């Protein structure tokens, strides 16, 4: 429990400090609001008092007040940014504390990533309400969430698993860095749509603003309006002609307005997410990493001739300058004298040519960092969990005091399990609600975590690199006119195909063939178990069919009986949820049926 307390205390302290800081920042914002008002009113009052007698003094006072106003506004902008940063920091820590209290059901559940058919996703509650994804996810971008889902669905190679473990161990203690990285991600969630928009823009064939004569025009053009102003100032041209020529220049500067409008509408939608991407990449690049995984990510961000965050900062500044065109008072003058819009379009084209082959890597870097950050947060929150070790020979599994990660520590009951060699079947009998299904899911969920490089809920965990496959939760499909029994047969068919192909799989089955009669169910189960043994597959099977346990006599080296039992005192049931060797002798179905009002006594007396 002490190991669990430390992160809880950290999050609580961070939350309290952030709330105090937020109160100070908001008070400062109110003060700055009054200063802004004063800096507007003072020049008006001074102008009224000093004009027209003291015109020089009035102009000086107005200039000073305007400068003060601009200064106050700049401070206010920074203060508002600090408020937003602090509010997001509060949200990050509130979410962490909510997880500690098992109140994470409103977080993103990743249901959109759940495949229609998958070897184990539905059985292991990988996605959905109170799922593994919902519990561990700390990704803010769509790219990161998609990659996390992929890691939960597809096992990595041992080399990549160990690389992830090393990165997670390095990142986990850096709680402040991790929270700031996540904080930046919350500022504007990076989406797949934005990535696609940028890629389409980078690949667009439009080259008009890259033509040499456009660049030459930007150099020569400003001479014309400046020359007209000088000529008019020294009375070389009349006001009428001057006005006509200036209006003509304004029209000329608007020659590409349609294309520029299209370009601005397209790129301006990406500005906030580009800012987020830039902040996260710079945060990653500025750290000194030691692990191979994190250094490889950093290498993609900091290439030899450029760095991703500096290039994105350039893009952000271009987009900020481009947005000046939204100011209808200023932009006519800027276009007339500087071809402002065209100048920014040319800058965007130059940026695009310089970075067209690199941008996709930057989104991938953020996704990878967010997934590592997710696993690092899991490790930080559960420092008593272990990192799995992997063995080369199929099959080895040794889990000491392993439990279900989604059950809180104060309610979790852990068990140990060892399977060594191929062709091994662990047959688990037991009464209802005794813990068979939870035990199977504990093995499965921890295997999923192990195969992505995350820590697992166990004291010790050793496993062969393996593909998990299960059949536990079966549902009919009215749209496809599929019964529960047929749906289970389809799942079993996929398992049998892998068994016959001698694939390296770890099978978890719960109450097989439950949709048919008792005789067919027993006969089919016996045949399936024998086939698994003969084909050298490994399985853990939970069943109510006590008769299956007799197969241990026929295959003593391959089939091993275990059970979860129940203690009955009167009409009360007591579960210890402990895995024990041998066959279950106590069942509780009749007691439960009595509790709901079925008159079992009459049947028992007749019997």
N, C-alpha and C positions, 0 to 999 in steps of 0.2 A: 504493500500500500504506500510506503514512503516514496517509492519510485514514481507512483502515479501522482502523488501530491505535488511534486516539484513543478511540472508543467501547468497544473491547475493554478498554483500560486502565481506563476509567471503571468498567465493570461489575466488573472484577476488584478494583479498589480498594473499591467499594461492598460487594462480597461479603466481603472480608477485614475491613473495618470492622464490618460487621453481625455477623459471627461472633464478633468480639472483644466487641462490645456484648452479644450474647446470653449469652456466658459470664459476664459481670459481672452481668447481670440474673438469671440462674439462681442464681448464688451469693447474691445479695441475697434471692432467694425462699427459699432454705434458711434464711438468718438470720432472715427474718420469720416463718418457720414455728416456729423456736425461741422467738421473742418472743411469738408467739400462745400457745404452750404455757405459757410462764412467766407470762403475764398471766392465765391461767386458774388455775394452781396457786397463785400467790401469795395471792389472796384466800381460797382454801380453807385455806392454812396459817395466814394471819393470823386468819381467823375462828376456827379451832380454838384458836389461842394466846390470843386476846384475849377471846373469849366464855367465860363470861357476865359476867366482872368488868368489862371495859372495852367495853361495848356501843357507846358513841358512837364511840370510836376505831376499833372494828371496822367499823362502818357507813361511816365516812369512808374507811378503807382500801379497803373493797370497792368503794365508788363510784369512787374514784380508779383502781383496777385495771380496773374495767369500762370506764371512759373510755379508759384506755390500750389495752385490748383492741380497742375500736371504732376507735381511731386507727390501730392496727397493721393491722387488717383493711382499712381504707380505703387505706392505703399498699400493702398486698398486692394489692388489687384493681387499683390503678393499675399496679403492677409487672407483674402478669399480663397486663394489656392491652398494656403495652410489649413484653413477650415475644412475644405473638401478632403485633404489628405488625412486630417485628424478624424473626420467622420468615417472615412473608410477604415482607418485603423481601429476605431471602435467596433465597426461591423465585423472585421476579421476576428477580433478577440471575443466578441459576443458569440460568434459562430462556433469558435473552439470550445467555449464554455457550454454551449448548447449540446455539442457532441458529448462532452463529459457527463451531461445529465440525460443522455439518450433522447434529446429533442432535435433530431436532425431530419425528421420526416418531411419537412418543407423544402429541403435543399433539392438541387437538380438530381433527379433519380436515374438519368441516363437511359430511360426507357426507349428513347429513340434509337439507341444503338443495339438493342436486343435483336438478334437474328430470329427469323421465323422458326428456323430449325438450327439447333446447335448441340454439340456433344454434352454440354453440362450447364449452360447459362441459366436456364429456367430452374433446374433442380437446385443449383447452388445459390439462388437469389443474387445473381451478379448484378442485375438491374431491377429497378422498381422501388416501391415504397420500402423504406428501411432495408435497403440492399447493401451489398458490399461496396458498390460504386458510390452510392449516396453517402456512405460512412467515411470513405477515405478520400473522396475527390476534393482537391484544392486547386483545380485548374479553372482559370477564368476565361480563357480563349476557347472558341469552338475547336480550334486545331488541337489544343491540349486535351480537351475532353474526348475528342475522337481518338487520339493516340492512347489515352488511358484506357478507353474501352477496348481498343485493339490489344493492348497488353493483357487485359483481363480475359480476352477470348483466345489469344494465340500465344502459346508458350515460346519463350526465347531459347536461344542456344545457351549452353553452360557458360561460354566465354562472355556473352552479353549479360547474363545473369550476374556473374561475379563483378563485371564492370559496374552494373547498377548498384550492387551492394556496396562497393567501395565508394561510389559517389554519394549514396544515401548516408553512409557513416560519416562522411566529411561534412555534408550539408546539415544534418540533423541538429548538431549543437548550435548552429548559427540562426537561432530563432529570430533575432532582430532582422537579419538579412532576408530570411525567408518571408517574414511578414511584410516587409517593405516591397519585395518582389511581387507578392500577391496583391498588395495595396495598389501598386501601379497597374496591375492587370484589371482591377476593378474600376479604374478611372474611365475606361471605355472598352468594353469587351471586344476583343479582336474576333472578327467573324470570318467564316469561310467565304462569304459573299464579298467582303472587302479584299481578301486575298485574290479572288477571281477577278475583281474589278481592276486591281493593280496589274495582274498578269495580262488581262485583255488590253489594258492601256499600253503596257510595255511592248506588246506584240502588234499593236495597231500600225497599219502601213502609212498613216498620215505623216508626211515629211515636210510639209510646207514651211514650218518654222525652223527647219534645219537647212534650208537653202542658203547658199553663200550670200546672195544679194540681200536677204533679210538681215543678216548680221552686219553687212556693210551699211545698210540703211540706218540701223540703230546707232552707228557711229556718226554718220553724216547728218542725219535728220535734225538733232537738237540745235544745230547751228542756225537753221532757218528761223524758228520762232524767236530765238535770242537776237538774231540780226534784225528782225522786224521791230522788236521792242527798242533796240538801240536807235534804229532809224527814226522811229516815231518820237522817241524821247528828244532827239536833237532836231526835230522838225524837218526831216528829210522827206517824210511822207505824211500825207494828211490823215486825219482820224478815220475818214470814211474808207479810204483804201486800206489802211492798217486793219480796220475791223473786218473788211471783206477777206483779206488774206489770212487773218487769224481763224476766221470761220471756215475758210477753205482747208486750212491745216487740220482743224478739228475733224472735218469730214474725211480727210485723207487718213487720219489716224484711226478712223473707224472702219477702214476697208475690210478688215477681217473679223468684224464684230460677231457675225453668225458663228464662225468656227470657234472663236474665243469663248463665246457664251456656252457652246456645247462642251468645250474643254473644261471650263470652270465648273459647270454643273456636274460634270463627271468626277473631277478630282476633288472638289471641295467636300464631298461626302465622306472622303477617307481621312480627313485631317485629324479628327480626334483619335481614331485608332492608330494612325501613324505616330501620333504623339505617345500613345501607350507603348507601341512597339519600340520606339526610340528609347523610352525610359527603361524598359525592361532589358533591352539589349545592352545599354550603357551600364546598368546595374550589374549585369552578368560580366561584362568585359572588364570592369574596374576591379574585380576581386582577383586575388591570387589563389588559383586552384591547384590542388595536388593530384587528385584522382584523374585517371586516364579519361574517363567519360566526360567530366566537366572541362578538362583541358581541351578535349576534342571539340566540344560545343563552342568554347571560347575561341578556338582557332578559326572556326567558321565565321565568327563575328568579327574577328580582327585579322583580316587578310593582309598580305604583305604590303600592298599599295593603298589600302583604304580600310576603314573600319565601318561596320554597319551603322552603329549609332551616330557617327559623325555625318555619314551620308544621309541618314534619315533626318538629322537635324537641319541639314541643308534643304532637304525637301520641305520640311515643315516651315522654314523661313520663306521659301519661295511661295508656298501656299498662303502664308500670312500676308505676304506682299500682294499676292493675287487677289486676296479678299478686300483690298483697298478699293477695288472697283465697285464694291457695294455702297461706297460713300458717294452719293450722287452730286455732292457739292465739290469734293476734291478731285474726283476722277477726270472730269473734263479738262482741268488744267494739267494734270499729270499726263494724260494722253496727248494733249496738244503740244506740250513742251518736251516730253520724253518718250512718247509711244509706250506708255507704262504697260498696258495689257499685252502688247506684242512682245515687249521685253521679258515679261514673266513667262509667256508661252515659249519663248526661245530658251529660257533657263530650264523650264520643265523638259523640253526636248533634249537638251544637253545632259540633264540628270538621267533621263531615261536611257540614253545611249551609253552612259557610263556605268549604269547599274542593272541593265536588262537581264544579265545572267546570274545575278546574285540574290535578288529579292526573295525568291522562293526558299532559299536556304535560311533566311532570317526568320521566316514564319516557322520553319521546322525547328530552328534553335529554341524558339520560345516554347513550342509544344514539348520538346524534350526536357527543357528546364522545368516546366510546370509538372510534368509527370515525376521527375526526380524529386521535386519539391513536395509533391503529394506523398511519396513514399517516405521522404525524410520527416515530414510532419507526423506520419504514422509511427515512425521509429521514435521520434521525440516524445510523443504522447504515451508510448508503450515501450519504455526502455527495458522492461523486463522480458519482452519478447525476444526471440533469438533469430539469427540469420541462418538459413538452411545450409547444409553441406551436401555436396552431390557426389555420388559414386558412379562408376562407369558401367558396372555389370547389371543387366536386367535380371532379377528385380531385387532392389533393396529398399526397405522402408522402415525407418525407426523413428517414431515420434514419442518423446517422453513428456508426459504431463501436457498434452495438447488439448486445447479447448476451442470453442467457436468464437471467432473474433467479434461477432456482433452481439454476444451476450455479455452484459456488464460484469466486471471482475468480481463484484460482490455476490453475483448469482451464478457465475460460471463454475461448472464442475469439469475438471480435466481428467483425461485418461491417457494411458500409454498404449502404444500399438507397435508391434514389430512383425514385419513380413520379410522373409529372406528366401530368395530363390524364385524361379518361375514355376508355373503350374500350381500356384498356391491359392486356395479359396478359404477365406475367413467367413464362417457361417455364424451369424448372430441371431439367436432366438431371444424372445422376451415378451413381456406383457405390454399392453397398450400404454403409451405415455411414459415408458420407462427410460427412454433416451436413445433408442436405436437410430432413428432418423437423424437426430441431432448429432450423434456420433459420426454417422456417415458424412453429414455435411461439414462437420469439423475437419475430417480428413480431406474432403474435397476442396473446401474454401482455402485451407492452408496450403494445399498443393497448388492452387491457382496463384496465391500470393508468392509462393516459393518460385514458381516458374516465370515470374516477372521481375524478380530481384528484390522483392520487399521482405521485411521481417514477418515472421509467422507467430501465431499465438501458441507458443510451446516453450518448454524449457530446453529441449534439444530436438532437432529435426534433421534427419538424413533421408535422402530420397534419390532414386535413379531418375535422370531426365526422362520424362514420360509424358504421354498425352492422356489427359483425364477424359473419361467418358462415363456417363451415368444414365440410369433410368429410375427416377424416383417420383416425380410429380407428373402424372398423366392426366390429360384433359381431352374430352371429346371435341369434335368440331362439327357443329350443325351445318355450317356453310358448305363444308366438303362432305357432309353426310358420313362422318367418321366416328365410330363408336370409341369408347375408352379402350376397349380390348384391342381393337384394330390399331389405334394410335400407339398402344404399347408394343404391339407386334412390329410396327414400323421402326420404333426405336431399337427394339431387340435385334431386328434384322441388320441394322447398321453396326451394332456391336458384334454380332456373329460374323459379319463380313470381315471385320478387323481381326477378330479371333482367328478365323480361318487363314487370313493373310499373315498371321504371326507378327502383327504390328506391336510395338512396345507401348501398350496401353495399361492404364490402371482403371479397373471397372468398379463402379459403385452401384449396387442394385438394392432397391427397397420394395419388398412385397411384389415379386415378379408374378406375372400372369394373374393379377388380382381380378381381372374382368371375366373369368370363366369359372366353371364349376370346380368343386374341390378335387375330384378325381383327375380331370384333365390338368388342373393346375399343378398337382403333385407330380404327375407323370412328366409334364413338360419341364418342370423345374429340375427334376432328377436328370433328365436328358441334357439340359443346358449345363448343369454343374459338371457332368461327366465330360461333355465336349470341351469345356474350359480347361479341365485338368489335362485332357489328352492333347490339347493344342498349346499347352504351356502358357496359358494366360493367368493373370492375377486379378482376383476380385474380392471385394468385401460385400457380402450379401446379408441383408436383414430380412427375417421372415417370421411369420407366426406358425409356419408349418413345422411342427416339432419332428415329424417323421423324417424330414430331410437330414436331421442330425445323425441318423443311422448310417449315412454315407461315409462318415468318418471311419467306421469299422472296415469298409471296403477300400478306402483310400486314406490310410492313417498318415501317410507322409505328405498328403496334398490338402486334405480337408480338415479344418480345425474348428471345433465348436467353442463359441463364446456366448455369453448372454448378459442381458440386463434383467434384474428381477424386481419384485415388489414385495414389501412386507405388509401383511394384512392383519389388522387388529380390529376384530369385530367387523364393522362395515367401513372402516377407514383404511386408506391406502397410504403407504409411506415409501417414497422413492429415494434412493441414494445416488442414482444415475452413474453408478460405477460399473465398468466393464469387468466381467469375471469369466474365468475359464469354465468350460462345460456347458451342459444344456440347461435351459431355464425349466424350473419345476413349478413355478407359481405363475398363474395367469389371473388377470383381473377383469376380464370382459363381463363375466356374470355379475360381479359386484357392481360394476358401472351400470349395467342394464337394470339392476334392481333400483339403483339410485334415481333413474329417470322414470320409474313406475312400471316396468315390465314385471309381471308376476312369475318370476323364475322358480319360486317354491313349488308351484303346481307341477311344472315340468320335471323338477328334480325328484319330487315325491313319486311321480308316475314312473320315473326311470328306476 
